[in-house]
Amino acid sequence: MLQNTESIRYYQKLTDSMVDLWRRGYKFEEIRMYLDGYLSCLKQTNTMEAYLVHGLEEEVMGFLRDPSNFELSISQPETDYY
């Protein structure tokens, strides 16, 4: 569980971007490559401590492995209740 505010912010950016890429038709392998590049940049630029990047990586990989995060939501038709 992420507790550092900076890690949480990056987690939100990454997961939002991954869902957006998926909705635009990218394959999971391409999303994984995006994720690897993003995390590599965080490591190389020393933006965050290494242990925070590692924790972020674990959490984001868990998000990527969960297929329910990438399901299309089917809107239910609105019905009027009288």
LINQUIQUI-V524375 format. One record per backbone hydrogen bond with DSSP energy under -0.5 kcal/mol. CO is the residue of the C=O (numbers start at 1). NH is the residue of the N-H. If there is no record, write none. Layout:
# LINQUIQUI-V524375
co->CO nh->NH
co->CO nh->NH
This chain:
# LINQUIQUI-V524375
co->4 nh->8
co->5 nh->9
co->6 nh->10
co->7 nh->11
co->8 nh->12
co->9 nh->13
co->10 nh->14
co->11 nh->15
co->12 nh->16
co->13 nh->17
co->14 nh->18
co->15 nh->19
co->16 nh->20
co->17 nh->21
co->18 nh->22
co->19 nh->23
co->20 nh->24
co->21 nh->26
co->22 nh->25
co->27 nh->31
co->28 nh->32
co->29 nh->33
co->30 nh->34
co->31 nh->35
co->32 nh->36
co->33 nh->37
co->34 nh->38
co->35 nh->39
co->36 nh->40
co->37 nh->41
co->38 nh->42
co->39 nh->43
co->40 nh->44
co->41 nh->45
co->42 nh->47
co->42 nh->48
co->43 nh->46
co->49 nh->52
co->49 nh->53
co->50 nh->54
co->51 nh->55
co->52 nh->56
co->53 nh->57
co->54 nh->58
co->55 nh->59
co->56 nh->60
co->57 nh->61
co->58 nh->62
co->59 nh->63
co->60 nh->64
co->61 nh->65
co->62 nh->66
co->63 nh->66
co->65 nh->67
co->66 nh->69
co->67 nh->70
co->68 nh->71
co->72 nh->74
co->73 nh->75
co->79 nh->81
co->80 nh->82
